């Protein structure tokens, strides 16, 4: 995947966002905070944030000419101190090829948008050939409409020695477009072969109940995976720490099932990335039970729940049994407005009983509050997971009903 790199390691960056009629100041700030986290995850160092109020993004330069000039002046000021030089400007929405070209020409520094930043992180995180192929396909799809400014990236693929690949009357852009289209076709064929292999692997797992951990990125899925399966899945306090789906056999009270840890979701997840990660997300499609992990300590966890649910609906229209797991209760703080409304921030040390009395427990038996890090309420979580898996298992293997009846009688006080 060395062909496509944004190379933003240790770059000092400026972040740019819009305040519109559809995105107020609070929402714009939330998005830019997440963009800053994305930038830090990719290896950049955000230095300053610029906002502009516009009804719609400027078709030519995303922000207005005056704001672009303001950003340009700031970059010039920082150029006087070499160590403080700005090498990167990141926009919180996907830029059109025209916007990208105009902004880059005006600011004369590297320009990224939210989409290519996410793709860059995915490229760094990909470990297996499968994940690398998926990311590379998404990168080439992003590149295709932007060839007029990105064609130099393709020079690396053509060999040295001044060899020209241009045919009679063929323009450079046409050559590049053909190369990229051929590469996309090749990657799609590679993914088809990998998808077929993955599909065969899933079929070979038999009829065991499949449970998929899903949730917003950095919600704690991998930590919970490690806790339940006693494995060592990579977990880190960064976005998209996990890309490759990990599947482990887990046994709770002599009941075995398959548990998969899937890639985390995020706002404005690039569509091409969802398409490229189809086989990875097949673990979600083929799951019998979803365990939706929520970072309750995040100030916008309600919106994160909505984003995950919306993305899940895009992946699979079928309704699946779901357990909602509110994780990180050790870091949750709130302001209590009335008996039922808890807004994160302020008062600390909320009890499990208090949490169970809030709107967050609306799913009742399908909802639980835990702290994976502090191992708080984990036994109750395991019991709930066991109960839900058993319900699916007995419908699949009804002749085992009497065995579970015996287990229940033995467990009864």
Order of alpha helices (4+ residues) and beta strands (2+ residues): beta-alpha-beta-alpha-beta-alpha-beta-alpha-alpha-alpha-alpha-beta-alpha-beta-beta-alpha-alpha-beta-alpha-beta-beta-beta-alpha-beta-alpha-alpha
